[in-house]
Amino acid sequence: MKAFRRTILGALGVAAIAAAGVPAALAQSQSPTLDAIRARGQLICGVNTGLAGFGRPDAQGVWRGFDVDYCRAVAVAIFNDPNRVRFVPLTAQQRFPAIQSGEVDVLIRNTTWTLTRDVSLGLDFTGINFYDGQGFMVRASLGVRRASELNGATICVQPGTTTERNLTDWARANRIQFTPVVIERLEEVVQAYLAGRCDAYTTDVSGLAATRSTQPNPAEHVILPDVISKEPLGPSVRHGDQRFADLVRWIHFGLLTAEELGITQANVAQAAASDERPAAQRLLGRTGGLGQMLGVDDAFMRNIIAALGNYGEIFQRNLAPLGLQRGPNALWNQGGLQYAPPFQ
């Protein structure tokens, strides 16, 4: 890689690069999206309209959640400021036009990575930050124990989601008859379920846990054990700016690497000063020049960890209060699926 970079720089000429106002170390790291974000002075991030644990404003109007922290991590990488981000709440049907049109720079809104979305919608998914699956929630008073008992039920579901298609596919495969109650906005579909307009509510299990956690008596609602799909959730950006996609992707991998190395919000400053492990030195920007390859400061991951913590800390802060366990979202060396390529 170093030899390749030297060849390119030699072909262009250091003088020509300098004349263009581009530092030699960043000559291959330019991004139209990054340029636009820096000129604007803030990142614009598409998030959920209000899903506990993932993305919603608190009582003071401050956006909080797992996805929100990923938005803030990108802002820290670019500006070293977690507050230099504007959150745009988007419904399931609004989210893809918003990223396609440039209304938002990045979509971090518990969105499932599928072939169609990756290829035909002009999106680049930059990783899987949460492994999920679709489930069902019912009122405990119904006495339903398994999804197979939902034959003849009315089921609340949002349109324009993988959830809607999965529900139809699952019902057909299992010869389940149901009546869909299709409502676009999350708040309205939840209210329909709570008001008894439907017997069950289906979405990702994480979303069900988020909804149940906000009820006055969560025990009145049961999440059935059946999981009927794979829902790999992650950030996405527009096709055509690979460098920005690389940045968002390696922020996720950096958060995983930090947890694997035991580097936390509390000890990152000490680790940056004294941790001699080569992997830690590269992650924290002491060696390697990895940030410059992405068009940001070499200390970008050090700054992100100092502001937000590592992946495990972000999960614990936002999702553990919902009762969600790490499960497949544990690190690969702890029985989970979360795995980062080498930070080198």
Beta strands, then each sheet from edge to edge (+ up, - down):
strand 1: 43-47
strand 2: 56-57
strand 3: 63-64
strand 4: 85-89
strand 5: 106-107
strand 6: 123-125
strand 7: 130-132
strand 8: 134-139
strand 9: 153-157
strand 10: 178-182
strand 11: 200-204
strand 12: 221-223
strand 13: 231-233
strand 14: 236-238
sheet 1: 4+ 1+ 5+
sheet 2: 2+ 3-
sheet 3: 6+ 14-
sheet 4: 7+ 13-
sheet 5: 10+ 9+ 11+ 8- 12+
end
